[in-house]
Amino acid sequence: MNGAITTVAELEARIGKTPAPVNLKVIDHLDEGALRWLAASPVMFAGFGEAPRIGVTLGGGSPGFAGGDAHELRVPTALLDDPTLARPGMGFGSLFLLPGIGETLRVNGRVARVDEGVLRVTVEECYGHCAKALLRSEFWAASPGVATPRDAETFLAACRFMALATIDAQGRADLSPRGDPAGTMASLQDGRAWFADRPGNRRVDSFRNIVVQPHVAATLLIPGSTHVVQLSGSARLTTGEEAVRARFTVQGKTPTLVIGIDQPALELRESPTLVRARLWPLQTRTESVDPAKVFVAHLKLNSDKGLGARLAGALLSVPGVTGLLQKGLEKDYKDNLY
């Protein structure tokens, strides 16, 4: 593959290193704000992995289907589309959505056990993710009953949202949201599936994982449809393939990095979770959770005791900082969506 990226050093040379402040938003438990988020969330995407393999599924139905305490996330296995993925010792990465809200909550850890119909995950990471993926996909603006392509390849070309699951060499799983207009989210050419890198939270965990463990899994959907395509295969990162990158141009901006999945396995299926959750049309926006306040609380709770963390904590104690953070997020969404 032209311009292939095969090391983390090559990746950082192309897209830069993760800014230190980005990691300050990560905490190692479920705080009060995260538990409120879970109580209001009707749906999650979850990746389960054991190097080098990983799978992804949906879960949920009604708000509050998942719960837990500070150090354990609990989900009824009956509310997972594919409960066979959940096995003790598996790495776990998840993404929880709130109706009408673009920001998402990511909870990562490891499956401790599955008993009496309950998946129990030991929480290792909890943090908020920016709204860009859902904004680009117009996720919450969809109407129900949209025409669903009858074959996986056509569905892939029409999809607007993807939950990408990857895993690192130590078996830690990551679940990353991706969103784009139809026709620029994903494509299939010459037996290889493609999608593009877009501006996001700059952690790029999924790309770091692909470098060391190329097997990936993804769920792709068309907002408004209850069907999904399950995709899996071996992924590669590249800055070459100019013709491919050009196909993903949006608003005059061509991505510098695209991801190709060799010999992809595609399966079109209906998601019981999406049938139960009835996400579209949007009935009411979630008002019980303020993402900006949750993010500020996480920054304050971060266990990093370095100078940068202490300075950030002091700054976040200034009255009105949550409003400033919200305005900063909105400006970033407007100016740096692509």
Residue, then its C-alpha position, 0 to 999 in steps of 0.5 A: m500500500n502506497g505511503a503505508i504507516t507501520t510504526v507509531a513514530e511514522l504515525e506521529a510524524r504525520i499527524g503529530k503527538t497527542p497533546a498532553p492536556v488531552n489525557l487530563k480528561v481521562i479518569d479511572h472510575l465512573d464518577e457521579g456525572a458518568l453514572r448520570w450519563l449511563a442512567a440517561s443513555p438508551v444505547m451503547f456500542a461495545g467492543f470486546g477483544e483478546a489480541p489479536r481478535i476483536g468484535v463489536t456489538l450494540g447494546g441497550g433499549s431504554p435509558g438506564f439499561a446500563g449501570g454500576d458503581a465507581h469501579e464496575l460497569r454492569v450491563p444485562t447480557a440480554l440487551l446485547d445484540d451479540p452476547t457471545l462476545a462478552r467473555p471474562g478477561m476480554g478487553f472492553g471499550s464502549l461508547f454511550l450516546l445521549p438523545g440529541i447530544g453530540e458528545t459521547l461517553r467512553v468507558n474502557g476496561r476489562v470483563a471481570r465476569v459474566d454471571e446471572g445474565v449480567l456483564r460486569v466490567t472493571v472500569e479502567e478509563c472513563y472520559g468524554h468524546c467530542a461531538k464531531a462524529l455525530l455532527r458530521s453524520e447528522f445522527w440525531a436529525a434522521s427520520p425513522g424508516v429510511a430506505t435500507p439498502r438490501d446488500a451490505e456493499t450498497f449499505l456501506a456506501a450509504c452509511r453515515f456513522m461507524a463505531l470502530a473497535t481496535i485492540d492493542a498488544q496488551g489486549r486493551a480495547d478501544l471504541s472510536p466514533r466516526g461520522d461523515p455524510a453519505g458517500t464519504m463515510a466508507s467505500l469499497q473498491d477492489g476488494r478493500a474497504w476504506f474510510a478516512d481520518r477526520p479531526g477529533n479528540r487527537r488521542v488516536d488510540s485506534f490508529r496506534n492500535i492498528v499499527v501493532q494489531p491490525h485486526v479491526a471490527a466495526t459497526l456501520l449504520i445509516p441514522g434512521s435505519t434499524h439495520v447495521v453492517q458488521l465489518s471486520g478485517s485487517a487494517r492498514l494506515t496510509t498517506g498515499e493512495e491519492a485517488v482514494r483520499a480524493r474520494f473522501t474530500v468534504q467541504g474542500k478538505t481532503p484527508t491526509l490519512v486513510i485506512g484500508i481494510d483488506q479482504p473485509a468481511l461484511e454482514l448486513r443485519e437488523s439490530p435488536t438494540l436499535v429496534r428497542a431503542r427507537l432513537w428516531p425521530l428524536q423525541t426529547r433532547t437529554e437535559s439531565v446531563d450537561p456534557a461540559k460540566v461532566f468534562v470539567a469534573h473529569l479534568k478536576l478528578n484526573s489522578d495526574k499530579g504533575l504541574g500541568a494537571r495542577l495548573a489545569g485544576a486551578l484554572l477550572s476552579v475559576p467561576g464560569v469556566t464551564g460556560l467558556l469550555q462550552k463556547g470553546l467546544e462549539k467554536d471548534y465544532k464550527d471551525n474544525l469539523y473537517 
